[in-house]
């Protein structure tokens, strides 16, 4: 969930409009994955996409399929085979939903962002997940590019930037970028190498957006 939240925050920051209309838990080669379908506008052009977001405890993966606005629904019947091919190329060891071992970081670090720990014998058979793209309905199917129909409103994830103090505030993109990169680095479980030093000798590491983050030899990812 934490990794998926970081991915979603980045989507919000990188697009002019974002409307998430389908989400569910699925299994990706035995690893719990969040399936997310959305429509967005980037550089003035609308498009649709479906993402599968997962982590094996150390590495985060995003499998994406992008389609022209209004046409994603036409490709959905082919996507299960695309997913199978992606599983074979990306995943070396099946996850716990297929009997694979539970990553140590999930056992020792609080477990997948649920707010509670799990044991190696956690009841994975009780994990509620669906078939990929089960019940998928594209609200923008057959909408033309020039119809003007991409004035999106509403969002399944609107609580992320709600007025009640959600995770995302579009008026403070610099802070949100910093926060997303901090969380992403924390999920990696590693202390990044310092890449920058100021005149006072303070060390920093540089994120993907070129944002500088304070570096310390005592950095502890578990504080997130």
C-alpha positions in Angstrom: 0.0 0.0 0.0 2.8 2.5 0.8 4.5 1.9 -2.5 1.2 2.2 -4.4 0.6 5.5 -2.5 3.9 6.9 -3.7 3.2 5.8 -7.3 -0.2 7.5 -7.1 1.2 10.7 -5.7 3.7 10.8 -8.6 0.9 10.3 -11.1 -1.0 13.3 -9.6 2.1 15.5 -9.9 2.9 14.5 -13.4 -0.6 14.9 -15.0 -2.9 17.8 -15.5 -6.0 15.8 -14.7 -6.2 12.3 -13.2 -9.3 10.2 -12.7 -9.0 6.7 -11.2 -12.0 4.6 -11.9 -11.0 1.0 -11.2 -8.9 -0.5 -8.4 -8.6 -3.9 -6.8 -6.1 -6.4 -5.2 -4.8 -9.1 -7.6 -2.1 -11.7 -7.6 1.0 -11.1 -9.8 3.0 -14.3 -9.8 1.9 -14.8 -6.3 2.7 -11.3 -5.1 -0.1 -9.0 -3.9 -0.5 -6.3 -6.4 -2.8 -3.3 -6.8 -4.5 -3.0 -10.1 -5.3 0.6 -11.0 -7.0 1.9 -14.1 -7.3 5.6 -14.8 -7.7 8.3 -17.3 -5.4 11.4 -17.4 -4.3 14.4 -19.4 -0.6 15.0 -19.9 0.8 17.7 -22.1 -2.7 18.5 -23.3 -3.5 15.0 -24.5 -5.9 12.6 -22.8 -5.0 8.9 -22.4 -6.0 5.9 -20.4 -3.8 3.3 -18.6 -4.0 0.3 -16.3 -1.1 -0.3 -13.8 -0.2 -3.3 -11.7 1.8 -2.1 -8.7 3.6 -4.5 -6.4 6.7 -5.0 -4.2 8.6 -8.1 -3.2 9.6 -6.4 0.1 12.7 -4.8 -1.4 12.1 -4.0 -5.0 9.0 -2.1 -6.3 7.5 -3.1 -9.7 5.1 -1.2 -12.0 3.6 -3.0 -15.0 1.7 -0.6 -17.2 -0.4 -0.7 -20.3 -1.3 2.7 -21.9 -3.9 3.2 -24.6 -5.4 6.2 -26.4 -8.2 7.9 -24.6 -11.5 5.9 -25.1 -9.8 2.8 -26.5 -8.5 0.9 -23.4 -11.6 -1.2 -23.2 -10.8 -2.7 -26.7 -7.4 -4.0 -25.4 -8.7 -5.5 -22.1 -9.3 -9.1 -23.5 -5.7 -9.3 -24.5 -4.2 -8.1 -21.2 -4.3 -11.4 -19.2 -1.8 -12.8 -21.7 0.3 -9.7 -21.5 0.4 -10.1 -17.7 1.5 -13.7 -17.9 4.3 -12.7 -20.2 5.3 -9.9 -17.8 5.3 -12.3 -14.8 7.7 -14.7 -16.6 10.1 -11.8 -17.5 10.0 -10.0 -14.1 9.5 -12.5 -11.3 12.1 -15.1 -10.5 10.5 -16.5 -7.4 6.7 -16.8 -6.9 5.3 -14.8 -4.0 3.5 -16.1 -0.8 0.1 -16.2 -2.6 1.6 -19.1 -4.6 3.4 -20.7 -1.6 6.6 -18.7 -1.9 8.5 -17.4 1.2 7.4 -14.3 3.0 10.0 -11.5 2.7 11.9 -10.9 6.0 11.2 -7.2 5.7 7.4 -7.8 5.9 7.8 -10.0 9.0 10.3 -7.6 10.8 9.1 -4.3 9.4 5.4 -4.3 10.0 4.0 -6.0 7.0 3.0 -4.4 3.6 1.9 -1.2 5.2 -1.1 -2.6 6.9 -0.1 -1.1 10.2 0.5 -4.5 11.8 3.1 -7.3 11.6 2.7 -10.7 10.1 4.4 -14.0 10.8 6.0 -16.4 8.2 2.9 -18.5 8.8 0.5 -15.7 8.1 -2.8 -17.0 6.5 -2.2 -16.0 2.9 -5.2 -18.2 1.9 -7.4 -15.6 3.5 -6.0 -12.7 1.5 -8.8 -11.3 -0.5 -7.8 -10.7 -4.1 -9.6 -10.8 -7.5 -8.9 -12.0 -11.0 -7.0 -9.3 -13.0 -9.5 -6.9 -14.7 -12.5 -8.7 -13.1 -15.5 -6.4 -13.4 -13.6 -3.9 -15.4 -15.8 -1.2 -17.0 -14.3 1.7 -18.9 -16.5 4.8 -18.4 -14.7 6.4 -21.4 -15.1 3.6 -23.9 -15.7 4.8 -27.4 -15.3 8.5 -26.4 -13.7 10.4 -29.3 -10.5 12.4 -28.9 -12.2 15.6 -30.0 -15.4 15.2 -28.1 -14.2 17.4 -25.2 -15.3 14.6 -22.9 -12.0 14.6 -20.9 -13.1 17.2 -18.3 -12.8 14.6 -15.6 -14.4 15.0 -12.2 -14.3 12.8 -9.1 -11.7 10.2 -8.1 -11.6 6.9 -6.3 -8.6 8.3 -4.5 -9.9 11.7 -3.7 -9.2 11.2 0.0 -5.5 11.5 -0.8 -5.9 15.3 -1.3 -9.0 16.0 0.7 -9.5 19.3 2.5 -9.3 17.3 5.7 -5.6 17.0 5.4 -4.9 14.3 2.9 -1.5 13.1 1.7 -1.5 15.3 -1.4 -1.7 19.1 -1.6 -1.4 20.3 -5.2 -0.4 23.8 -3.9 2.8 22.4 -2.4 4.3 20.3 -5.2 7.9 20.8 -4.0 7.1 19.3 -0.6 5.1 16.5 -2.1 7.9 15.6 -4.4 10.3 15.5 -1.5 7.9 13.4 0.6 7.3 10.9 -2.3 11.0 10.4 -2.8 11.7 10.0 0.9 9.0 7.3 1.1 10.2 5.6 -2.0 13.7 5.5 -0.7 12.5 4.2 2.7 10.7 1.4 1.0 13.9 0.3 -0.7 15.3 -0.4 2.8 18.7 1.1 1.8 20.6 4.2 2.7 21.5 6.0 -0.5 25.0 7.2 -1.3 25.6 10.9 -0.8 25.8 12.7 -4.1 26.1 16.4 -3.1 27.9 18.5 -0.5 27.3 22.1 0.3 29.9 24.7 1.3 29.3 23.9 5.0 30.2 20.2 4.4 26.6 18.9 4.8 25.9 15.9 2.6 22.8 15.2 0.5 21.4 12.6 -1.8 19.6 13.5 -5.0 16.2 12.1 -6.0 14.9 11.4 -9.5 13.4 14.9 -9.6 16.8 16.4 -8.7 15.4 17.3 -5.3 18.1 17.2 -2.6 17.6 15.3 0.6 19.6 15.4 3.8 22.0 12.5 4.1 23.1 10.9 7.3 25.1 7.8 8.1 22.5 7.0 10.7 19.6 7.0 8.2 17.0 4.4 9.3 14.3 3.5 6.7 12.1 1.9 9.4 11.1 5.3 10.8 8.6 5.7 7.9 
